[in-house]
Amino acid sequence: MNAPVRSTCNAKDGSPLALYDWPPALGVPQRGVVIVVHGLGEHAGRYTQVAEQLSSWGFGVRAYDQYGHGASAGPQGGLPQDTRLLDDLVEVVDATRQRMEPRSPLVLLGHSLGGLVVARFVSLALRPVDGVVLSSPALDPGLSPFQKLLLALLPQIAPNLRVGNGLKPQYLSHDPAVVRAYRADRLVHDRISARLAQFIAQAGRATLDLASQWTVPTLLMYAGDDHLVSPQGSRDFARAAPQAVVTAVCFDALFHEIFNEPQASEVFATLGQWLDQRF
């Protein structure tokens, strides 16, 4: 498949966000557009496999590097305002809508931190979308009591202080090649600011509090053996959300990056079936 078309989108403050577009496969009826939102410390380029699969099913795919990640603006892992990641998604959605057919469906697919950003975006109804896919969303970061204490203090004292995010690459996937590629990726980093950590902790709880009011058709897929975010956040969301709206699937034996596991075909089959039923 051809490499994605690269461009930029300006955030509210004028700083650039790196965009990557994959068109639907030739000869396949166009069914809609999916915006992919990546996780903490990584970048959109790690979702080529996901984009190519969606493209083969007839979806145009747009991904972008979040602020402080990949080729987008900002210090690695930084966050200048509490709402910055949500504001950037608003800009990307608006820019994407402008180039879409008026009645074409728009779906958001977010992984880990990206899943949290997407879920918070939808819970606040910042823009209408037609569907949501959450992959191992960071609804519960699994903080220890000590980490919770730090988050109560650091954002007030040093909100821009950036430290190691503590992510252990060996728990991304059971596939050693995925872990090696992650470690060797020059666009991957391990930084997180106090403000970004606070956003993750607070946005997850706030999203769970609104789960019972969920109205957007959603596929929640999460790893049962996740060591990077707590699966309990996904379980709590699935339990509280209307079952007619949210379809939840737990892959018990998988690590965090469910699309990069040796059993990824099962994950893609679940995603494809859900998309077929709705679009």
C-alpha positions in Angstrom: 0.0 0.0 0.0 1.2 3.6 -0.7 2.6 5.7 2.1 0.2 8.1 3.8 -0.2 11.6 2.5 1.4 14.0 5.0 0.2 17.4 5.8 -0.4 19.7 8.8 -3.3 21.2 10.7 -3.0 24.3 12.8 -4.0 24.1 16.5 -5.9 27.0 18.1 -2.6 28.7 18.9 -1.3 28.3 15.4 1.2 25.6 16.2 1.3 22.6 13.7 -0.2 19.2 14.2 1.3 16.5 11.8 -1.5 14.7 9.8 -1.3 11.4 7.9 -4.0 10.4 5.5 -4.7 7.0 3.9 -7.4 6.9 1.2 -9.9 4.1 0.9 -8.6 1.2 -1.3 -9.2 1.5 -5.0 -12.3 -0.3 -6.2 -13.8 -0.5 -2.7 -17.0 1.4 -2.0 -16.3 4.4 0.4 -18.0 3.9 3.7 -16.7 6.8 5.9 -13.7 8.2 7.6 -11.9 7.0 10.7 -9.7 9.4 12.8 -7.0 7.5 14.7 -5.7 9.0 18.0 -2.5 7.4 19.3 -1.3 6.7 22.8 1.2 8.2 25.3 4.8 8.5 24.1 4.2 7.2 20.6 3.0 8.6 17.3 0.6 8.1 14.4 3.1 6.2 12.3 2.7 3.1 14.5 -0.9 2.7 13.2 -0.1 1.9 9.6 -1.4 -1.7 10.0 -4.6 -0.4 11.4 -5.0 2.2 8.7 -4.3 -0.3 5.9 -6.9 -2.7 7.3 -9.5 0.1 7.6 -8.6 1.3 4.1 -9.2 -2.2 2.6 -12.7 -2.1 4.2 -13.5 1.2 2.4 -12.7 3.8 5.1 -10.5 6.8 4.6 -8.2 7.1 7.6 -6.7 10.2 9.1 -4.2 10.0 12.0 -2.3 12.8 13.7 0.5 13.2 16.2 -0.8 14.6 19.4 0.8 17.7 21.0 4.2 16.8 22.4 4.4 13.7 20.3 5.9 12.6 16.9 6.3 15.5 14.5 3.8 17.8 16.1 4.6 20.9 18.1 5.5 20.9 21.8 8.0 19.5 24.2 7.9 15.7 24.5 5.2 14.7 26.9 4.3 18.4 27.6 0.8 19.9 28.0 0.5 23.7 28.1 -3.2 23.7 29.1 -5.5 21.1 30.7 -7.7 21.0 27.6 -5.0 21.0 24.9 -5.4 17.5 23.7 -9.2 17.9 23.5 -8.9 21.2 21.7 -6.5 19.7 19.1 -9.0 16.8 18.4 -11.7 19.4 17.8 -9.4 21.1 15.2 -8.7 17.8 13.5 -12.4 16.8 13.5 -13.4 20.2 12.0 -10.7 20.1 9.4 -11.7 16.5 8.5 -15.4 17.3 8.2 -14.6 20.1 5.8 -13.2 17.6 3.3 -15.8 14.8 3.7 -19.0 14.2 1.9 -21.8 15.8 4.1 -23.5 12.6 5.1 -20.4 10.4 5.3 -19.9 8.7 8.7 -17.1 9.9 10.9 -15.6 7.4 13.5 -13.0 8.1 16.1 -10.6 5.3 17.1 -8.4 6.0 20.1 -5.8 3.8 21.8 -4.7 4.1 25.4 -4.2 7.9 26.1 -5.8 8.4 22.7 -8.7 6.3 23.8 -9.1 8.5 26.9 -8.9 11.7 24.8 -11.6 10.3 22.4 -13.8 9.2 25.3 -13.6 12.5 27.1 -14.2 14.3 23.8 -17.4 12.3 23.3 -18.5 12.6 26.9 -18.3 16.4 26.7 -20.1 16.3 23.3 -17.4 18.6 21.8 -18.4 17.6 18.3 -20.9 15.1 16.9 -19.4 11.8 15.6 -21.1 8.7 14.3 -19.1 6.0 16.1 -16.3 5.4 18.5 -13.7 2.6 18.9 -11.8 2.5 22.1 -8.7 0.3 22.3 -7.3 -0.3 25.8 -8.3 3.2 26.8 -6.6 4.8 29.8 -9.8 5.3 31.8 -8.0 4.0 34.9 -4.2 4.5 34.8 -3.8 2.3 37.9 -2.1 4.8 40.1 -0.4 3.8 43.4 -1.2 5.7 46.5 2.2 7.4 46.2 1.5 8.4 42.6 -1.9 9.9 43.6 -0.1 11.9 46.3 2.4 13.3 43.8 -0.5 14.2 41.4 -2.1 16.1 44.2 1.0 18.2 44.7 3.2 18.4 41.5 0.7 20.0 39.1 0.3 22.9 41.5 4.1 23.3 42.1 5.6 22.3 38.8 3.0 21.6 36.1 5.5 21.5 33.3 8.0 19.2 35.0 8.5 16.3 32.7 9.7 12.9 34.0 9.8 9.3 32.8 6.3 7.9 32.2 7.2 4.5 33.7 5.9 2.6 30.7 7.5 -0.9 30.4 7.9 -1.8 26.6 8.0 -5.5 27.3 4.3 -5.3 28.2 3.2 -3.7 25.0 2.9 -7.0 23.1 3.8 -10.6 23.2 5.5 -10.2 19.8 9.3 -9.5 20.4 9.5 -7.7 17.0 6.9 -5.1 18.2 8.9 -4.4 21.3 12.2 -4.1 19.4 10.7 -1.8 16.9 9.2 0.4 19.7 12.5 0.6 21.5 14.3 1.5 18.2 11.7 4.1 17.1 13.3 7.6 17.2 9.8 9.3 17.5 8.9 7.3 20.6 9.7 9.0 23.9 9.1 8.3 27.6 8.3 11.8 28.9 5.2 12.9 30.7 4.6 16.3 32.4 2.8 16.7 35.7 -0.1 18.5 34.0 -0.5 15.6 31.5 -0.5 13.0 34.2 -3.1 15.0 36.0 -5.2 15.2 32.9 -5.1 11.5 32.5 -6.1 10.9 36.1 -8.9 13.4 36.1 -10.3 12.8 32.6 -10.6 9.1 33.2 -12.6 9.5 36.4 -14.8 12.3 34.8 -15.5 10.1 31.8 -16.5 7.1 33.9 -18.9 9.3 35.9 -20.8 10.1 32.6 -20.8 6.6 31.2 -24.4 6.0 32.0 -25.4 8.9 29.7 -23.4 7.5 26.7 -25.3 7.9 23.4 -22.7 7.4 20.6 -22.4 3.8 19.2 -19.1 2.5 20.7 -16.9 -0.6 20.4 -14.7 -1.0 23.5 -11.9 -3.5 23.1 -9.4 -4.0 25.9 -6.7 -6.3 27.0 -7.4 -8.5 30.0 -3.7 -8.9 30.8 -2.9 -5.2 30.5 0.1 -4.1 32.7 0.2 -0.5 31.4 -3.3 0.7 32.2 -5.8 -1.0 34.5 -8.4 -3.1 32.7 -10.8 -2.2 35.5 -11.4 1.2 34.0 -12.8 -0.5 30.9 -14.8 -2.9 33.0 -16.3 -0.1 35.0 -17.2 1.8 31.8 -18.8 -1.2 30.2 -20.8 -1.9 33.3 -22.1 1.7 33.6 -22.8 2.4 29.9 -26.0 1.5 28.1 -25.5 -2.0 26.6 -27.5 -1.0 23.6 -25.0 1.6 22.8 -21.6 0.2 24.0 -20.3 -3.2 22.8 -17.5 -4.3 25.1 -15.0 -7.1 24.3 -12.2 -8.2 26.6 -9.3 -10.1 25.1 -8.3 -11.9 28.2 -4.8 -13.1 27.3 -3.6 -10.0 25.4 -1.2 -7.3 26.4 -1.9 -3.6 26.0 -1.4 -3.1 22.3 -4.2 -5.4 21.1 -3.7 -4.5 17.4 0.0 -5.5 17.6 -0.4 -8.9 19.3 0.1 -12.2 17.5 -3.7 -12.7 17.9 -4.4 -9.4 16.2 -6.6 -11.1 13.5 -9.2 -11.8 16.3 -9.2 -8.1 17.2 -9.5 -7.0 13.6 -12.3 -9.5 13.0 -14.2 -8.0 16.0 -13.6 -4.5 14.7 -14.7 -5.4 11.1 -17.9 -7.1 12.3 -18.9 -4.1 14.4 -18.2 -1.7 11.5 -20.2 -3.9 9.2 -23.2 -3.8 11.5 -23.3 0.0 11.6 -21.7 1.4 8.5 
